[in-house]
Amino acid sequence: MKRILHVSCSPRGQAAESHRLAQKIIGFLLQKEPTAMVVNRVIGGGAISHVDENYAISQQSSADVSQEGSIARSEELIAEIESSDFVVIGTPMHNFTVPSALKAWIDHVVRARRTFNVTKEGKVGSCAIVRSSSPYPRVEDFPASARVSPIF
């Protein structure tokens, strides 16, 4: 069975336009994969804390200094991604960037030695989370009314 991870980070919750758009994408995926299971991860409202000192030290070290605190939460969030076939992120834009809740989630799931490695050629991803098979949605698959257009 396919898994769809829905990451939602709007402080407006289900009333948010980003939630409505994410639901349209999830609906499209469910049409293609009707038996898929949807896992909802709400990250707004302080649900995801920012990284702690041990996490920050670990990122500059050759190994994780602790498996507690932020590292444990990071591991949980990475496992959600790794067990998912699709990741749908419903997010607003605050001050022309992503909300801090989404940035905190990204800090947890993009982790040296876990989802990417630093090599002499640069940073190399080690966690395959992107699906690009043609039967699945691309921006052009959605009607213009469901797309977000830049305002500048």
Buried (B, 14 or more C-beta within 10 A) or exposed (E): EBBBBBBBBBEEEEEBEBBEBBBBBBEBBBEEBEEBEBBEBBBBEEEBEBBBEBBBEBBEEEEBBBEEBBBEBBBEBBEBBEEBBBBBBBBBEBEEEBBEBBBBBBBBBBBBBBBBEEEEEEEEEEBEBEEEEEEBBEEEEBEEEEEEEEEE
